[in-house]
Amino acid sequence: MATSDFNIPFEHRKPFSKHYQQFIWPLCKKLEARRGPIVARQQARMAEIRPVTRLFWPMILLSFGSSVLGFFGVLPSPWIFIGFGLAFVIMLGMAALAWWAGNELSNFMDEGMDRLYPRVLAYFGNDFVLKWGKEATGQHRAYEDFGIFPKHDKSSCFSHLKGSHHGVPFEFFNVGFYEKKNNDKYELEFKGVLLAFTLKKAFRGTTRVVRDGGFWLRLGQRGLDRVKLEDPRFEANFEVFASDQVEARYLLNPGMMERFIELDSHFGHGLEACFKDNKLLIRVPTSRDFFTHDQDHEKPIDFKDPIEAIFADLGFIFGIADELAIARHTGL
């Protein structure tokens, strides 16, 4: 596939073309050679189970119907539970057949995407490391004391990317925060992204950027004073609190405010941030899943859509890193 077909920044097209042809396209071709037979086997299995699943639906309806009749006394009362139990067992059977039919293809797609993502990210630097699931769990909790985590009883990290840009290390966390409800079940209250940038020199104070939340939000920013900025677009959406007014205005210069506004819009609005110690932590809500596959198994594997998403997402992250690099070189 020609990389000119990719919607990526112009300055990357020529160097990324070499990287794609050398490291990504050969793996795409190997995966594509395996995809066809696996899809054919899945379709054959689906054809085998289709007559059985057609019988299951009337059986489920009859089971639920017997529960209703038991509830109204037409059938003995034990049928209330027998009917629901039969329906549940039949649905488990349908799920097991669906898993049998599609498991091979699902595992193949997972394997392919897990191998392709690191090859794409290697283009940006050897220090780019991507982890999923258990390998990513818990590392975001190091930033809990920055004061911008949502209220939660439990949290999880779905994926974690580490890298650097222009000498500024960063971490990308795709996270979920959960609250425990009255029924002792955890419900997802926030899903989104945490971005952490690290500088060699610590900030003098703490600067926090939060959504415009009125009196109660201001009351929660103890030890920090309200900072007024001159950008009306920024002021319309955010409030800034800091322990050092001069440093806050220096950090939130026109360039950084513009980067925050762009990042907020790109990921889905709701950005909050905190400059503390030698780090900048940004929290942005989004329903997206990152570094997972949504490849249509009916289409040839070229990894085009994930590549374009990576360039778009990293472009905004690199923009923040650039502003921090400029601040570092001008005396931060």
Summary of the structure (lengths in Angstrom):
residues: 332
radius of gyration: 25.7
end to end distance: 44.6
largest distance: 82.9
contacts: 966
relative contact order: 0.12
helix: 55%
strand: 20%
